[in-house]
Amino acid sequence: MDKKKIIKVALKDDFKCECGNQSHLDGFYPCNEDGEYVEPSPSWKGHYKCDSCDQIYAPTNLGFLF
Ligand SMILES: [Zn+2]
């Protein structure tokens, strides 16, 4: 599986993925840098993955939760 490019972005409630997904549609879920879903734990770095296209986002506003 190709390693996805991680996009840095300021996430907010109305954030829209490049595939058109939004938090109230398929949504975004916490993941690690490899795109594996994780629980939001202290070791989690704040990455989110689009549940529709698997794009990984690294929020520049850490601590943001959908
Ligand atoms: Zn997407």
N, CA, C, O and the ligand as a Tripos MOL2 file, in Angstrom:
@<TRIPOS>MOLECULE
protein
  265   263    67     0     0
PROTEIN
NO_CHARGES

@<TRIPOS>ATOM
      1 N           0.8410   -1.1870    0.0000 N.3       1 MET1
      2 CA          0.0000    0.0000    0.0000 C.3       1 MET1
      3 C           0.8810    1.2440    0.0000 C.2       1 MET1
      4 O           1.8220    1.3510    0.7860 O.2       1 MET1
      5 N           0.5700    2.1670   -0.8780 N.am      2 ASP2
      6 CA          1.3460    3.3910   -0.9590 C.3       2 ASP2
      7 C           1.1650    4.2180    0.3050 C.2       2 ASP2
      8 O           0.0780    4.2870    0.8780 O.2       2 ASP2
      9 N           2.2340    4.8270    0.7110 N.am      3 LYS3
     10 CA          2.1520    5.6980    1.8740 C.3       3 LYS3
     11 C           1.5040    7.0110    1.4590 C.2       3 LYS3
     12 O           1.9410    7.6760    0.5190 O.2       3 LYS3
     13 N           0.4680    7.3590    2.1730 N.am      4 LYS4
     14 CA         -0.2490    8.5770    1.8510 C.3       4 LYS4
     15 C           0.5190    9.7930    2.3150 C.2       4 LYS4
     16 O           1.2040    9.7700    3.3370 O.2       4 LYS4
     17 N           0.3910   10.8360    1.5540 N.am      5 LYS5
     18 CA          0.9730   12.0990    1.9580 C.3       5 LYS5
     19 C           0.1200   12.6940    3.0730 C.2       5 LYS5
     20 O          -1.1090   12.7050    3.0010 O.2       5 LYS5
     21 N           0.7880   13.1770    4.0830 N.am      6 ILE6
     22 CA          0.0770   13.7970    5.1940 C.3       6 ILE6
     23 C          -0.0460   15.2920    4.9410 C.2       6 ILE6
     24 O           0.9440   15.9850    4.7030 O.2       6 ILE6
     25 N          -1.2700   15.7680    4.9970 N.am      7 ILE7
     26 CA         -1.5330   17.1800    4.7440 C.3       7 ILE7
     27 C          -1.7190   17.9120    6.0670 C.2       7 ILE7
     28 O          -2.5170   17.5050    6.9110 O.2       7 ILE7
     29 N          -0.9810   18.9820    6.2300 N.am      8 LYS8
     30 CA         -1.1560   19.8100    7.4240 C.3       8 LYS8
     31 C          -2.2560   20.8240    7.1590 C.2       8 LYS8
     32 O          -2.2750   21.4900    6.1240 O.2       8 LYS8
     33 N          -3.1710   20.9280    8.1120 N.am      9 VAL9
     34 CA         -4.3150   21.8020    7.9020 C.3       9 VAL9
     35 C          -4.8810   22.2200    9.2610 C.2       9 VAL9
     36 O          -4.7840   21.4870   10.2460 O.2       9 VAL9
     37 N          -5.4610   23.3920    9.2880 N.am     10 ALA10
     38 CA         -6.1760   23.8200   10.4910 C.3      10 ALA10
     39 C          -7.5910   23.2650   10.4170 C.2      10 ALA10
     40 O          -8.4190   23.7430    9.6410 O.2      10 ALA10
     41 N          -7.8560   22.2560   11.2280 N.am     11 LEU11
     42 CA         -9.1670   21.6090   11.1760 C.3      11 LEU11
     43 C         -10.2000   22.4280   11.9400 C.2      11 LEU11
     44 O          -9.9170   23.0150   12.9840 O.2      11 LEU11
     45 N         -11.3890   22.4460   11.3900 N.am     12 LYS12
     46 CA        -12.4980   23.0810   12.0810 C.3      12 LYS12
     47 C         -13.7800   22.3490   11.7300 C.2      12 LYS12
     48 O         -13.7890   21.4480   10.8910 O.2      12 LYS12
     49 N         -14.8710   22.7490   12.3880 N.am     13 ASP13
     50 CA        -16.1230   22.0060   12.2610 C.3      13 ASP13
     51 C         -16.5740   21.8230   10.8180 C.2      13 ASP13
     52 O         -17.1090   20.7750   10.4550 O.2      13 ASP13
     53 N         -16.3540   22.8500    9.9940 N.am     14 ASP14
     54 CA        -16.8520   22.7600    8.6250 C.3      14 ASP14
     55 C         -15.7470   22.3590    7.6510 C.2      14 ASP14
     56 O         -15.8550   22.6010    6.4490 O.2      14 ASP14
     57 N         -14.6850   21.7450    8.1720 N.am     15 PHE15
     58 CA        -13.5930   21.3100    7.3110 C.3      15 PHE15
     59 C         -14.1000   20.3170    6.2720 C.2      15 PHE15
     60 O         -14.9030   19.4310    6.5650 O.2      15 PHE15
     61 N         -13.6090   20.4930    5.0540 N.am     16 LYS16
     62 CA        -14.0320   19.6200    3.9700 C.3      16 LYS16
     63 C         -12.8020   18.9670    3.3550 C.2      16 LYS16
     64 O         -11.8650   19.6550    2.9490 O.2      16 LYS16
     65 N         -12.8060   17.6500    3.2880 N.am     17 CYS17
     66 CA        -11.7120   16.9220    2.6560 C.3      17 CYS17
     67 C         -11.7300   17.1720    1.1520 C.2      17 CYS17
     68 O         -12.7530   17.5490    0.5800 O.2      17 CYS17
     69 N         -10.5800   16.9560    0.5250 N.am     18 GLU18
     70 CA        -10.5180   17.1790   -0.9230 C.3      18 GLU18
     71 C         -11.4450   16.2240   -1.6840 C.2      18 GLU18
     72 O         -11.7670   16.4710   -2.8460 O.2      18 GLU18
     73 N         -11.8680   15.1480   -1.0410 N.am     19 CYS19
     74 CA        -12.7960   14.2190   -1.6880 C.3      19 CYS19
     75 C         -14.2430   14.6400   -1.4810 C.2      19 CYS19
     76 O         -15.1590   14.0470   -2.0500 O.2      19 CYS19
     77 N         -14.4440   15.6820   -0.6510 N.am     20 GLY20
     78 CA        -15.7940   16.1620   -0.4030 C.3      20 GLY20
     79 C         -16.3730   15.7110    0.9260 C.2      20 GLY20
     80 O         -17.4400   16.1680    1.3370 O.2      20 GLY20
     81 N         -15.6590   14.8060    1.5990 N.am     21 ASN21
     82 CA        -16.1240   14.3260    2.9010 C.3      21 ASN21
     83 C         -16.0530   15.4360    3.9460 C.2      21 ASN21
     84 O         -15.1330   16.2530    3.9410 O.2      21 ASN21
     85 N         -17.0350   15.4520    4.8360 N.am     22 GLN22
     86 CA        -17.0390   16.3720    5.9640 C.3      22 GLN22
     87 C         -17.3530   15.5980    7.2300 C.2      22 GLN22
     88 O         -17.7660   14.4400    7.1800 O.2      22 GLN22
     89 N         -17.1500   16.2550    8.3720 N.am     23 SER23
     90 CA        -17.2860   15.5450    9.6460 C.3      23 SER23
     91 C         -18.6930   14.9950    9.8590 C.2      23 SER23
     92 O         -18.8630   14.0060   10.5720 O.2      23 SER23
     93 N         -19.7070   15.6210    9.2510 N.am     24 HIS24
     94 CA        -21.0660   15.1320    9.4470 C.3      24 HIS24
     95 C         -21.4580   14.1070    8.3620 C.2      24 HIS24
     96 O         -22.5700   13.5790    8.3690 O.2      24 HIS24
     97 N         -20.5230   13.8390    7.4340 N.am     25 LEU25
     98 CA        -20.7930   12.8030    6.4230 C.3      25 LEU25
     99 C         -20.0870   11.5200    6.8620 C.2      25 LEU25
    100 O         -20.4600   10.9270    7.8740 O.2      25 LEU25
    101 N         -19.0730   11.0860    6.1120 N.am     26 ASP26
    102 CA        -18.3410    9.8960    6.5480 C.3      26 ASP26
    103 C         -17.4590   10.1870    7.7560 C.2      26 ASP26
    104 O         -17.1940    9.3010    8.5680 O.2      26 ASP26
    105 N         -17.0130   11.4150    7.8670 N.am     27 GLY27
    106 CA        -16.2760   11.8190    9.0480 C.3      27 GLY27
    107 C         -14.7840   11.5640    8.9820 C.2      27 GLY27
    108 O         -14.2560   11.0290    8.0070 O.2      27 GLY27
    109 N         -14.1330   11.9670   10.0480 N.am     28 PHE28
    110 CA        -12.6850   11.8220   10.1910 C.3      28 PHE28
    111 C         -12.4010   11.1570   11.5270 C.2      28 PHE28
    112 O         -13.0820   11.4150   12.5210 O.2      28 PHE28
    113 N         -11.3810   10.2920   11.5400 N.am     29 TYR29
    114 CA        -11.1180    9.5440   12.7590 C.3      29 TYR29
    115 C          -9.6440    9.6090   13.1280 C.2      29 TYR29
    116 O          -8.7830    9.6930   12.2520 O.2      29 TYR29
    117 N          -9.3480    9.5680   14.4410 N.am     30 PRO30
    118 CA         -7.9530    9.6280   14.8800 C.3      30 PRO30
    119 C          -7.1360    8.4750   14.2870 C.2      30 PRO30
    120 O          -7.5970    7.3340   14.2540 O.2      30 PRO30
    121 N          -5.9440    8.7750   13.8280 N.am     31 CYS31
    122 CA         -5.0690    7.7540   13.2730 C.3      31 CYS31
    123 C          -3.6230    8.1370   13.5680 C.2      31 CYS31
    124 O          -3.3400    9.2220   14.0760 O.2      31 CYS31
    125 N          -2.7170    7.2190   13.2380 N.am     32 ASN32
    126 CA         -1.2980    7.5430   13.3740 C.3      32 ASN32
    127 C          -0.7390    7.9310   12.0100 C.2      32 ASN32
    128 O          -1.4720    8.0300   11.0260 O.2      32 ASN32
    129 N           0.5710    8.1480   11.9720 N.am     33 GLU33
    130 CA          1.1860    8.6190   10.7290 C.3      33 GLU33
    131 C           1.1190    7.5880    9.6130 C.2      33 GLU33
    132 O           1.3030    7.9260    8.4440 O.2      33 GLU33
    133 N           0.8570    6.3330    9.9620 N.am     34 ASP34
    134 CA          0.7330    5.2770    8.9570 C.3      34 ASP34
    135 C          -0.7040    5.0890    8.5060 C.2      34 ASP34
    136 O          -0.9950    4.2400    7.6640 O.2      34 ASP34
    137 N          -1.6010    5.8880    9.0720 N.am     35 GLY35
    138 CA         -2.9830    5.8060    8.6760 C.3      35 GLY35
    139 C          -3.7710    4.7180    9.3710 C.2      35 GLY35
    140 O          -4.8810    4.3860    8.9550 O.2      35 GLY35
    141 N          -3.1960    4.1520   10.4440 N.am     36 GLU36
    142 CA         -3.9260    3.1430   11.2120 C.3      36 GLU36
    143 C          -4.7660    3.8540   12.2640 C.2      36 GLU36
    144 O          -4.2930    4.7600   12.9510 O.2      36 GLU36
    145 N          -6.0200    3.4260   12.3780 N.am     37 TYR37
    146 CA         -6.8930    4.0490   13.3570 C.3      37 TYR37
    147 C          -6.3760    3.7940   14.7630 C.2      37 TYR37
    148 O          -5.9700    2.6800   15.0930 O.2      37 TYR37
    149 N          -6.3910    4.8180   15.5760 N.am     38 VAL38
    150 CA         -5.9490    4.6970   16.9640 C.3      38 VAL38
    151 C          -6.9480    5.3950   17.8740 C.2      38 VAL38
    152 O          -7.7660    6.1990   17.4280 O.2      38 VAL38
    153 N          -6.8640    5.0700   19.1540 N.am     39 GLU39
    154 CA         -7.6340    5.7980   20.1550 C.3      39 GLU39
    155 C          -6.8940    7.0990   20.4440 C.2      39 GLU39
    156 O          -5.6630    7.1290   20.4340 O.2      39 GLU39
    157 N          -7.6390    8.1750   20.7020 N.am     40 PRO40
    158 CA         -6.9700    9.4360   21.0630 C.3      40 PRO40
    159 C          -6.2980    9.3110   22.4230 C.2      40 PRO40
    160 O          -6.8840    9.6830   23.4400 O.2      40 PRO40
    161 N          -5.0910    8.7980   22.4520 N.am     41 SER41
    162 CA         -4.3430    8.5750   23.6860 C.3      41 SER41
    163 C          -3.2230    9.6060   23.7850 C.2      41 SER41
    164 O          -2.9990   10.3710   22.8470 O.2      41 SER41
    165 N          -2.5160    9.6320   24.9200 N.am     42 PRO42
    166 CA         -1.4010   10.5920   25.0580 C.3      42 PRO42
    167 C          -0.3300   10.4170   23.9870 C.2      42 PRO42
    168 O           0.3830   11.3720   23.6780 O.2      42 PRO42
    169 N          -0.1990    9.2310   23.4170 N.am     43 SER43
    170 CA          0.8230    9.0060   22.3950 C.3      43 SER43
    171 C           0.3460    9.4010   20.9950 C.2      43 SER43
    172 O           1.1210    9.4480   20.0390 O.2      43 SER43
    173 N          -0.9540    9.6820   20.9110 N.am     44 TRP44
    174 CA         -1.5100   10.0840   19.6280 C.3      44 TRP44
    175 C          -1.0280   11.4880   19.2860 C.2      44 TRP44
    176 O          -1.0360   12.3780   20.1360 O.2      44 TRP44
    177 N          -0.6090   11.6820   18.0430 N.am     45 LYS45
    178 CA         -0.0350   12.9690   17.6460 C.3      45 LYS45
    179 C          -1.0610   13.9100   17.0380 C.2      45 LYS45
    180 O          -0.7210   15.0100   16.6030 O.2      45 LYS45
    181 N          -2.3080   13.4830   17.0070 N.am     46 GLY46
    182 CA         -3.3530   14.3890   16.5480 C.3      46 GLY46
    183 C          -3.7510   14.2150   15.0960 C.2      46 GLY46
    184 O          -4.4980   15.0300   14.5550 O.2      46 GLY46
    185 N          -3.2590   13.1550   14.4560 N.am     47 HIS47
    186 CA         -3.6080   12.9400   13.0610 C.3      47 HIS47
    187 C          -5.0430   12.4520   12.9270 C.2      47 HIS47
    188 O          -5.5600   11.7210   13.7720 O.2      47 HIS47
    189 N          -5.6560   12.8750   11.8520 N.am     48 TYR48
    190 CA         -6.9990   12.3980   11.5190 C.3      48 TYR48
    191 C          -6.9790   11.8030   10.1260 C.2      48 TYR48
    192 O          -6.2420   12.2610    9.2530 O.2      48 TYR48
    193 N          -7.7860   10.7900    9.9270 N.am     49 LYS49
    194 CA         -7.9090   10.1870    8.6050 C.3      49 LYS49
    195 C          -9.3260   10.3360    8.0970 C.2      49 LYS49
    196 O         -10.2990   10.1220    8.8210 O.2      49 LYS49
    197 N          -9.4140   10.7090    6.8290 N.am     50 CYS50
    198 CA        -10.7170   10.7880    6.1780 C.3      50 CYS50
    199 C         -11.2450    9.3760    5.9980 C.2      50 CYS50
    200 O         -10.5540    8.5170    5.4510 O.2      50 CYS50
    201 N         -12.4700    9.1300    6.4570 N.am     51 ASP51
    202 CA        -13.0150    7.7850    6.3760 C.3      51 ASP51
    203 C         -13.4840    7.4450    4.9670 C.2      51 ASP51
    204 O         -13.8550    6.3050    4.6870 O.2      51 ASP51
    205 N         -13.4660    8.4330    4.0890 N.am     52 SER52
    206 CA        -13.9390    8.2180    2.7360 C.3      52 SER52
    207 C         -12.7950    7.9170    1.7650 C.2      52 SER52
    208 O         -12.9020    6.9980    0.9530 O.2      52 SER52
    209 N         -11.6880    8.6940    1.8430 N.am     53 CYS53
    210 CA        -10.6130    8.5150    0.8670 C.3      53 CYS53
    211 C          -9.2750    8.1700    1.5150 C.2      53 CYS53
    212 O          -8.2680    8.0340    0.8200 O.2      53 CYS53
    213 N          -9.2560    8.0260    2.8520 N.am     54 ASP54
    214 CA         -8.0460    7.6370    3.5930 C.3      54 ASP54
    215 C          -6.9450    8.6930    3.6020 C.2      54 ASP54
    216 O          -5.8100    8.3970    3.9760 O.2      54 ASP54
    217 N          -7.2600    9.8960    3.2020 N.am     55 GLN55
    218 CA         -6.2770   10.9690    3.3090 C.3      55 GLN55
    219 C          -6.0030   11.2630    4.7780 C.2      55 GLN55
    220 O          -6.9270   11.3280    5.5880 O.2      55 GLN55
    221 N          -4.7230   11.4400    5.1190 N.am     56 ILE56
    222 CA         -4.3470   11.7260    6.4980 C.3      56 ILE56
    223 C          -4.1130   13.2210    6.6640 C.2      56 ILE56
    224 O          -3.4500   13.8570    5.8440 O.2      56 ILE56
    225 N          -4.6680   13.7670    7.7340 N.am     57 TYR57
    226 CA         -4.4800   15.1800    8.0360 C.3      57 TYR57
    227 C          -3.7850   15.3490    9.3750 C.2      57 TYR57
    228 O          -4.0880   14.6540   10.3440 O.2      57 TYR57
    229 N          -2.8500   16.2830    9.4090 N.am     58 ALA58
    230 CA         -2.1630   16.6300   10.6450 C.3      58 ALA58
    231 C          -2.6060   18.0270   11.0440 C.2      58 ALA58
    232 O          -2.1380   19.0140   10.4780 O.2      58 ALA58
    233 N          -3.5050   18.1160   12.0180 N.am     59 PRO59
    234 CA         -4.0170   19.4320   12.3990 C.3      59 PRO59
    235 C          -2.9070   20.3370   12.9110 C.2      59 PRO59
    236 O          -2.0490   19.9160   13.6870 O.2      59 PRO59
    237 N          -2.9400   21.5800   12.4640 N.am     60 THR60
    238 CA         -1.9930   22.5550   12.9860 C.3      60 THR60
    239 C          -2.5330   23.1490   14.2790 C.2      60 THR60
    240 O          -1.8090   23.8060   15.0260 O.2      60 THR60
    241 N          -3.8120   22.9080   14.5300 N.am     61 ASN61
    242 CA         -4.4090   23.3250   15.7920 C.3      61 ASN61
    243 C          -4.6110   22.0790   16.6560 C.2      61 ASN61
    244 O          -5.7060   21.5190   16.7110 O.2      61 ASN61
    245 N          -3.5670   21.6650   17.3110 N.am     62 LEU62
    246 CA         -3.5950   20.4450   18.1110 C.3      62 LEU62
    247 C          -4.6260   20.5230   19.2170 C.2      62 LEU62
    248 O          -4.8620   21.5800   19.8010 O.2      62 LEU62
    249 N          -5.2270   19.3940   19.4880 N.am     63 GLY63
    250 CA         -6.2240   19.3410   20.5340 C.3      63 GLY63
    251 C          -7.6330   19.4760   19.9910 C.2      63 GLY63
    252 O          -8.6130   19.3650   20.7280 O.2      63 GLY63
    253 N          -7.7210   19.7170   18.6870 N.am     64 PHE64
    254 CA         -9.0360   19.8230   18.0830 C.3      64 PHE64
    255 C          -9.6890   18.4440   17.9950 C.2      64 PHE64
    256 O          -9.0600   17.4660   17.5930 O.2      64 PHE64
    257 N         -10.9590   18.3900   18.3790 N.am     65 LEU65
    258 CA        -11.7020   17.1330   18.2500 C.3      65 LEU65
    259 C         -13.0080   17.4050   17.5430 C.2      65 LEU65
    260 O         -13.7010   18.3740   17.8550 O.2      65 LEU65
    261 N         -13.3420   16.5640   16.6030 N.am     66 PHE66
    262 CA        -14.6220   16.7040   15.9280 C.3      66 PHE66
    263 C         -15.7520   16.3370   16.8840 C.2      66 PHE66
    264 O         -16.9220   16.3900   16.5060 O.2      66 PHE66
    265 ZN        -11.4220   12.3650    1.9040 Zn       67 ZN67
@<TRIPOS>BOND
     1     1     2 1
     2     2     3 1
     3     3     4 2
     4     3     5 am
     5     5     6 1
     6     6     7 1
     7     7     8 2
     8     7     9 am
     9     9    10 1
    10    10    11 1
    11    11    12 2
    12    11    13 am
    13    13    14 1
    14    14    15 1
    15    15    16 2
    16    15    17 am
    17    17    18 1
    18    18    19 1
    19    19    20 2
    20    19    21 am
    21    21    22 1
    22    22    23 1
    23    23    24 2
    24    23    25 am
    25    25    26 1
    26    26    27 1
    27    27    28 2
    28    27    29 am
    29    29    30 1
    30    30    31 1
    31    31    32 2
    32    31    33 am
    33    33    34 1
    34    34    35 1
    35    35    36 2
    36    35    37 am
    37    37    38 1
    38    38    39 1
    39    39    40 2
    40    39    41 am
    41    41    42 1
    42    42    43 1
    43    43    44 2
    44    43    45 am
    45    45    46 1
    46    46    47 1
    47    47    48 2
    48    47    49 am
    49    49    50 1
    50    50    51 1
    51    51    52 2
    52    51    53 am
    53    53    54 1
    54    54    55 1
    55    55    56 2
    56    55    57 am
    57    57    58 1
    58    58    59 1
    59    59    60 2
    60    59    61 am
    61    61    62 1
    62    62    63 1
    63    63    64 2
    64    63    65 am
    65    65    66 1
    66    66    67 1
    67    67    68 2
    68    67    69 am
    69    69    70 1
    70    70    71 1
    71    71    72 2
    72    71    73 am
    73    73    74 1
    74    74    75 1
    75    75    76 2
    76    75    77 am
    77    77    78 1
    78    78    79 1
    79    79    80 2
    80    79    81 am
    81    81    82 1
    82    82    83 1
    83    83    84 2
    84    83    85 am
    85    85    86 1
    86    86    87 1
    87    87    88 2
    88    87    89 am
    89    89    90 1
    90    90    91 1
    91    91    92 2
    92    91    93 am
    93    93    94 1
    94    94    95 1
    95    95    96 2
    96    95    97 am
    97    97    98 1
    98    98    99 1
    99    99   100 2
   100    99   101 am
   101   101   102 1
   102   102   103 1
   103   103   104 2
   104   103   105 am
   105   105   106 1
   106   106   107 1
   107   107   108 2
   108   107   109 am
   109   109   110 1
   110   110   111 1
   111   111   112 2
   112   111   113 am
   113   113   114 1
   114   114   115 1
   115   115   116 2
   116   115   117 am
   117   117   118 1
   118   118   119 1
   119   119   120 2
   120   119   121 am
   121   121   122 1
   122   122   123 1
   123   123   124 2
   124   123   125 am
   125   125   126 1
   126   126   127 1
   127   127   128 2
   128   127   129 am
   129   129   130 1
   130   130   131 1
   131   131   132 2
   132   131   133 am
   133   133   134 1
   134   134   135 1
   135   135   136 2
   136   135   137 am
   137   137   138 1
   138   138   139 1
   139   139   140 2
   140   139   141 am
   141   141   142 1
   142   142   143 1
   143   143   144 2
   144   143   145 am
   145   145   146 1
   146   146   147 1
   147   147   148 2
   148   147   149 am
   149   149   150 1
   150   150   151 1
   151   151   152 2
   152   151   153 am
   153   153   154 1
   154   154   155 1
   155   155   156 2
   156   155   157 am
   157   157   158 1
   158   158   159 1
   159   159   160 2
   160   159   161 am
   161   161   162 1
   162   162   163 1
   163   163   164 2
   164   163   165 am
   165   165   166 1
   166   166   167 1
   167   167   168 2
   168   167   169 am
   169   169   170 1
   170   170   171 1
   171   171   172 2
   172   171   173 am
   173   173   174 1
   174   174   175 1
   175   175   176 2
   176   175   177 am
   177   177   178 1
   178   178   179 1
   179   179   180 2
   180   179   181 am
   181   181   182 1
   182   182   183 1
   183   183   184 2
   184   183   185 am
   185   185   186 1
   186   186   187 1
   187   187   188 2
   188   187   189 am
   189   189   190 1
   190   190   191 1
   191   191   192 2
   192   191   193 am
   193   193   194 1
   194   194   195 1
   195   195   196 2
   196   195   197 am
   197   197   198 1
   198   198   199 1
   199   199   200 2
   200   199   201 am
   201   201   202 1
   202   202   203 1
   203   203   204 2
   204   203   205 am
   205   205   206 1
   206   206   207 1
   207   207   208 2
   208   207   209 am
   209   209   210 1
   210   210   211 1
   211   211   212 2
   212   211   213 am
   213   213   214 1
   214   214   215 1
   215   215   216 2
   216   215   217 am
   217   217   218 1
   218   218   219 1
   219   219   220 2
   220   219   221 am
   221   221   222 1
   222   222   223 1
   223   223   224 2
   224   223   225 am
   225   225   226 1
   226   226   227 1
   227   227   228 2
   228   227   229 am
   229   229   230 1
   230   230   231 1
   231   231   232 2
   232   231   233 am
   233   233   234 1
   234   234   235 1
   235   235   236 2
   236   235   237 am
   237   237   238 1
   238   238   239 1
   239   239   240 2
   240   239   241 am
   241   241   242 1
   242   242   243 1
   243   243   244 2
   244   243   245 am
   245   245   246 1
   246   246   247 1
   247   247   248 2
   248   247   249 am
   249   249   250 1
   250   250   251 1
   251   251   252 2
   252   251   253 am
   253   253   254 1
   254   254   255 1
   255   255   256 2
   256   255   257 am
   257   257   258 1
   258   258   259 1
   259   259   260 2
   260   259   261 am
   261   261   262 1
   262   262   263 1
   263   263   264 2
@<TRIPOS>SUBSTRUCTURE
     1 MET1         2 RESIDUE 1 A MET
     2 ASP2         6 RESIDUE 1 A ASP
     3 LYS3        10 RESIDUE 1 A LYS
     4 LYS4        14 RESIDUE 1 A LYS
     5 LYS5        18 RESIDUE 1 A LYS
     6 ILE6        22 RESIDUE 1 A ILE
     7 ILE7        26 RESIDUE 1 A ILE
     8 LYS8        30 RESIDUE 1 A LYS
     9 VAL9        34 RESIDUE 1 A VAL
    10 ALA10       38 RESIDUE 1 A ALA
    11 LEU11       42 RESIDUE 1 A LEU
    12 LYS12       46 RESIDUE 1 A LYS
    13 ASP13       50 RESIDUE 1 A ASP
    14 ASP14       54 RESIDUE 1 A ASP
    15 PHE15       58 RESIDUE 1 A PHE
    16 LYS16       62 RESIDUE 1 A LYS
    17 CYS17       66 RESIDUE 1 A CYS
    18 GLU18       70 RESIDUE 1 A GLU
    19 CYS19       74 RESIDUE 1 A CYS
    20 GLY20       78 RESIDUE 1 A GLY
    21 ASN21       82 RESIDUE 1 A ASN
    22 GLN22       86 RESIDUE 1 A GLN
    23 SER23       90 RESIDUE 1 A SER
    24 HIS24       94 RESIDUE 1 A HIS
    25 LEU25       98 RESIDUE 1 A LEU
    26 ASP26      102 RESIDUE 1 A ASP
    27 GLY27      106 RESIDUE 1 A GLY
    28 PHE28      110 RESIDUE 1 A PHE
    29 TYR29      114 RESIDUE 1 A TYR
    30 PRO30      118 RESIDUE 1 A PRO
    31 CYS31      122 RESIDUE 1 A CYS
    32 ASN32      126 RESIDUE 1 A ASN
    33 GLU33      130 RESIDUE 1 A GLU
    34 ASP34      134 RESIDUE 1 A ASP
    35 GLY35      138 RESIDUE 1 A GLY
    36 GLU36      142 RESIDUE 1 A GLU
    37 TYR37      146 RESIDUE 1 A TYR
    38 VAL38      150 RESIDUE 1 A VAL
    39 GLU39      154 RESIDUE 1 A GLU
    40 PRO40      158 RESIDUE 1 A PRO
    41 SER41      162 RESIDUE 1 A SER
    42 PRO42      166 RESIDUE 1 A PRO
    43 SER43      170 RESIDUE 1 A SER
    44 TRP44      174 RESIDUE 1 A TRP
    45 LYS45      178 RESIDUE 1 A LYS
    46 GLY46      182 RESIDUE 1 A GLY
    47 HIS47      186 RESIDUE 1 A HIS
    48 TYR48      190 RESIDUE 1 A TYR
    49 LYS49      194 RESIDUE 1 A LYS
    50 CYS50      198 RESIDUE 1 A CYS
    51 ASP51      202 RESIDUE 1 A ASP
    52 SER52      206 RESIDUE 1 A SER
    53 CYS53      210 RESIDUE 1 A CYS
    54 ASP54      214 RESIDUE 1 A ASP
    55 GLN55      218 RESIDUE 1 A GLN
    56 ILE56      222 RESIDUE 1 A ILE
    57 TYR57      226 RESIDUE 1 A TYR
    58 ALA58      230 RESIDUE 1 A ALA
    59 PRO59      234 RESIDUE 1 A PRO
    60 THR60      238 RESIDUE 1 A THR
    61 ASN61      242 RESIDUE 1 A ASN
    62 LEU62      246 RESIDUE 1 A LEU
    63 GLY63      250 RESIDUE 1 A GLY
    64 PHE64      254 RESIDUE 1 A PHE
    65 LEU65      258 RESIDUE 1 A LEU
    66 PHE66      262 RESIDUE 1 A PHE
    67 ZN67       265 GROUP 0 **** ****
